[in-house]
Amino acid sequence: MELIKTVDLSKEYIRAKNKIKAVDNVNISIEKGKTYGLVGESGSGKSTLASMLTLLTKPTSGKILYDGKDISTFSKEQQKEFHKKVQIVFQNPYESLNPKMKISSIIEEPLIIHNICRTKEERKYLVNEMRTMCALDSAVLDKYPAELSGGQRQRVSIASSMILHPEFLVLDEAVSSLDVLIQAQIINILKLMQKSMKVTYFFISHDLNVISYVSDEIGVMYKGSIVEQGKASDILSNPSHLYTKTLFDTINLK
């Protein structure tokens, strides 16, 4: 069953009086509980697409349908509910985490914003539950972001996003700045969370090795357009677009 769909989605920017299409007539469909992996080089439009899917950037044209509803028509109340259901994890967790807040408060904050729990004790229980799911030691809760490793900070970002039990999580190069071992650990945590919480992922990366491991469907983005997409197994075994073949050849995936 389809959770999110784009219809001829585009985003234009004006730079030095020239129109630049960051995203050009993109049509994708993501099934509930599945992972759509988007791959492409830097500057291909991946992050702009992610920003539009999470209502952080307004499209120039086209539509985004969430559960069949056009999100551009949402009222403020509906937008708040949308932001509860749809979360994003960025590449650099240090920039997205408040350096003046302890980790316990960072993970707890979404519960307060969305008035999820009636008591502090209930929030504390959920924070500890999410900390455990993200394989964070309890001592981390009393620390600040600067005191943590990159891998720990990214797990905190994931915990902060997942504590609301979202339906849809965008991971924008969420493991690209980490070493291979930490990448594998975090990806396995995400897989376990997806299975237990039935969340849908939109996983962005420039690394086809990562995309091939996590994805049910794969889209390949080049200069703002989706040049190829389909079942991960089909794209991995028989890429048809020259750009996809070049990516595969570069990392010897095929």
C-alpha positions as CSV (number, residue, x, y, z in Angstrom):
1,M,0.0,0.0,0.0
2,E,1.3,3.4,-1.0
3,L,2.3,5.9,1.7
4,I,3.8,8.7,-0.2
5,K,3.8,9.7,-3.9
6,T,5.2,12.6,-5.9
7,V,3.5,13.8,-9.1
8,D,5.7,15.8,-11.5
9,L,7.5,17.4,-8.5
10,S,9.9,20.2,-9.4
11,K,12.0,22.8,-7.5
12,E,13.6,25.8,-9.3
13,Y,16.0,28.4,-7.8
14,I,17.0,31.7,-9.4
15,R,20.7,32.3,-9.3
16,A,22.3,35.3,-11.1
17,K,19.0,35.7,-13.0
18,N,19.2,32.1,-14.3
19,K,16.7,29.4,-13.4
20,I,18.2,26.2,-12.0
21,K,16.1,23.1,-11.7
22,A,17.3,21.3,-8.6
23,V,14.5,18.8,-8.9
24,D,12.9,18.2,-12.3
25,N,9.5,16.5,-12.7
26,V,10.2,13.7,-10.2
27,N,7.6,10.9,-9.9
28,I,8.2,8.3,-7.1
29,S,6.0,6.1,-5.1
30,I,6.9,4.6,-1.7
31,E,5.1,1.6,-0.2
32,K,4.3,1.5,3.5
33,G,6.9,-0.4,5.6
34,K,9.4,-0.4,2.7
35,T,12.7,1.3,2.1
36,Y,13.1,3.5,-1.0
37,G,16.8,4.1,-1.6
38,L,17.8,7.2,-3.6
39,V,21.4,7.3,-5.0
40,G,23.2,10.0,-7.0
41,E,26.3,12.1,-6.8
42,S,26.5,15.4,-4.8
43,G,24.4,18.2,-6.3
44,S,22.0,15.8,-8.1
45,G,19.0,17.1,-6.1
46,K,18.6,14.4,-3.5
47,S,18.6,16.6,-0.5
48,T,16.2,19.1,-2.1
49,L,13.8,16.3,-2.8
50,A,14.1,15.1,0.8
51,S,13.4,18.7,2.0
52,M,10.2,18.9,0.0
53,L,9.0,15.5,1.2
54,T,9.3,16.7,4.8
55,L,7.6,20.0,4.2
56,L,10.8,21.9,4.9
57,T,10.9,23.3,1.3
58,K,8.0,24.3,-0.9
59,P,7.9,22.8,-4.4
60,T,7.8,25.1,-7.4
61,S,5.3,22.8,-9.1
62,G,3.9,19.3,-8.8
63,K,2.3,17.5,-5.9
64,I,3.3,15.4,-2.9
65,L,0.6,13.0,-1.8
66,Y,0.7,11.5,1.7
67,D,-1.8,8.7,2.3
68,G,-3.5,10.1,-0.8
69,K,-3.8,13.7,0.5
70,D,-2.0,16.7,-1.1
71,I,0.3,18.0,1.7
72,S,0.3,21.5,0.1
73,T,-3.4,21.9,1.2
74,F,-2.7,21.0,4.9
75,S,-3.8,23.5,7.6
76,K,-1.4,24.4,10.4
77,E,-2.9,21.8,12.6
78,Q,-2.5,19.2,9.8
79,Q,1.0,20.3,9.2
80,K,1.9,19.7,12.9
81,E,0.4,16.2,12.7
82,F,2.4,15.6,9.5
83,H,5.6,16.7,11.2
84,K,4.8,14.2,14.0
85,K,4.4,11.4,11.4
86,V,7.3,12.4,9.2
87,Q,10.8,12.9,10.5
88,I,14.3,13.5,9.0
89,V,17.8,12.6,10.0
90,F,20.6,14.6,8.5
91,Q,24.2,13.8,7.5
92,N,25.8,15.9,10.2
93,P,24.2,15.2,13.6
94,Y,26.4,17.9,15.3
95,E,24.6,20.6,13.4
96,S,21.1,19.3,14.1
97,L,21.7,18.7,17.9
98,N,21.4,21.6,20.3
99,P,24.9,21.8,21.9
100,K,23.5,23.4,25.1
101,M,21.1,20.5,25.8
102,K,21.9,17.2,27.5
103,I,21.2,14.1,25.4
104,S,18.3,13.1,27.7
105,S,16.6,16.5,26.9
106,I,17.3,16.2,23.2
107,I,15.6,12.8,22.9
108,E,12.7,13.9,25.2
109,E,12.0,17.3,23.5
110,P,9.8,15.9,20.6
111,L,7.5,14.3,23.3
112,I,7.1,17.7,24.9
113,I,6.5,19.5,21.7
114,H,3.8,17.1,20.6
115,N,2.4,16.6,24.1
116,I,2.7,12.9,23.9
117,C,3.0,12.0,27.6
118,R,1.1,13.2,30.7
119,T,4.0,12.9,33.1
120,K,7.8,13.3,33.3
121,E,8.0,9.7,34.4
122,E,6.3,8.5,31.2
123,R,8.7,10.6,29.1
124,K,11.7,9.2,30.9
125,Y,10.5,5.7,30.3
126,L,10.1,6.3,26.5
127,V,13.5,8.0,26.4
128,N,15.2,5.0,28.0
129,E,13.3,2.6,25.7
130,M,14.5,4.5,22.6
131,R,18.0,4.8,24.0
132,T,18.1,1.0,24.4
133,M,16.8,0.5,20.8
134,C,19.6,2.8,19.5
135,A,22.3,0.9,21.4
136,L,23.3,3.9,23.5
137,D,24.7,3.5,27.0
138,S,22.7,5.0,29.8
139,A,25.7,7.3,30.7
140,V,25.2,9.1,27.4
141,L,21.9,10.7,28.6
142,D,23.8,13.0,31.0
143,K,26.3,14.2,28.4
144,Y,26.2,16.9,25.8
145,P,26.6,16.4,22.0
146,A,30.3,17.6,22.0
147,E,31.2,14.8,24.4
148,L,30.0,12.1,22.1
149,S,31.5,10.4,19.0
150,G,30.1,10.9,15.6
151,G,28.4,7.5,15.7
152,Q,26.8,8.2,19.1
153,R,25.6,11.6,17.9
154,Q,23.9,10.0,14.9
155,R,22.2,7.4,17.1
156,V,20.9,10.3,19.3
157,S,19.5,12.0,16.1
158,I,17.8,8.7,15.2
159,A,16.5,8.3,18.7
160,S,15.1,11.8,18.7
161,S,13.3,11.2,15.4
162,M,12.0,7.8,16.2
163,I,10.7,8.5,19.7
164,L,7.5,9.8,18.1
165,H,7.1,6.5,16.3
166,P,6.8,8.2,12.9
167,E,5.3,6.6,9.8
168,F,7.9,7.9,7.5
169,L,11.6,8.6,8.1
170,V,13.9,10.4,5.7
171,L,17.6,9.5,6.2
172,D,19.6,12.1,4.2
173,E,23.2,10.7,3.9
174,A,22.7,9.7,7.6
175,V,25.7,7.2,7.6
176,S,27.9,8.7,4.9
177,S,30.3,10.5,7.3
178,L,30.9,7.4,9.5
179,D,33.4,4.6,9.1
180,V,32.3,1.3,7.7
181,L,31.9,-0.5,11.0
182,I,29.7,2.2,12.6
183,Q,27.7,2.5,9.3
184,A,26.9,-1.2,9.5
185,Q,25.9,-1.0,13.2
186,I,23.5,1.9,12.6
187,I,22.0,0.4,9.5
188,N,21.3,-2.8,11.4
189,I,19.7,-0.8,14.2
190,L,17.5,0.9,11.5
191,K,16.5,-2.4,10.0
192,L,15.4,-3.7,13.4
193,M,13.5,-0.6,14.2
194,Q,11.8,-0.7,10.8
195,K,10.7,-4.3,11.5
196,S,9.4,-3.6,15.0
197,M,7.8,-0.2,14.3
198,K,6.6,-0.7,10.7
199,V,8.2,2.6,9.6
200,T,8.8,3.5,6.0
201,Y,12.3,4.8,5.0
202,F,13.5,7.1,2.3
203,F,17.2,6.4,2.4
204,I,19.5,8.8,0.5
205,S,23.1,8.0,-0.2
206,H,25.8,8.5,-2.8
207,D,27.0,5.0,-1.9
208,L,25.4,2.2,-3.9
209,N,26.8,-0.5,-1.5
210,V,24.7,1.0,1.3
211,I,21.7,1.6,-0.9
212,S,21.8,-2.0,-2.3
213,Y,21.9,-3.4,1.3
214,V,19.0,-1.4,2.8
215,S,16.6,-0.9,-0.1
216,D,13.5,-2.6,-1.5
217,E,13.2,0.0,-4.3
218,I,16.0,2.0,-5.8
219,G,15.9,5.4,-7.6
220,V,18.9,6.8,-9.4
221,M,19.0,10.6,-9.5
222,Y,21.0,12.6,-12.0
223,K,20.9,16.4,-12.5
224,G,17.5,16.7,-10.7
225,S,15.8,13.8,-12.5
226,I,15.1,10.2,-11.6
227,V,16.8,8.5,-14.6
228,E,16.0,4.9,-13.4
229,Q,14.0,3.3,-10.7
230,G,12.5,-0.1,-9.8
231,K,12.9,-3.1,-7.5
232,A,16.3,-3.2,-5.9
233,S,17.0,-6.7,-7.2
234,D,16.2,-5.7,-10.8
235,I,18.4,-2.5,-10.8
236,L,21.3,-4.3,-9.1
237,S,21.2,-7.2,-11.6
238,N,20.4,-5.3,-14.7
239,P,20.9,-1.5,-14.7
240,S,19.7,0.1,-17.9
241,H,20.7,3.7,-17.7
242,L,24.3,4.7,-18.6
243,Y,24.7,6.8,-15.5
244,T,23.6,3.8,-13.3
245,K,26.0,1.5,-15.1
246,T,28.8,4.1,-14.5
247,L,28.0,4.2,-10.8
248,F,28.0,0.4,-10.6
249,D,31.3,0.1,-12.5
250,T,32.9,2.7,-10.2
251,I,32.4,0.6,-7.1
252,N,32.4,-2.8,-8.8
253,L,28.9,-3.7,-7.6
254,K,27.8,-5.4,-10.8
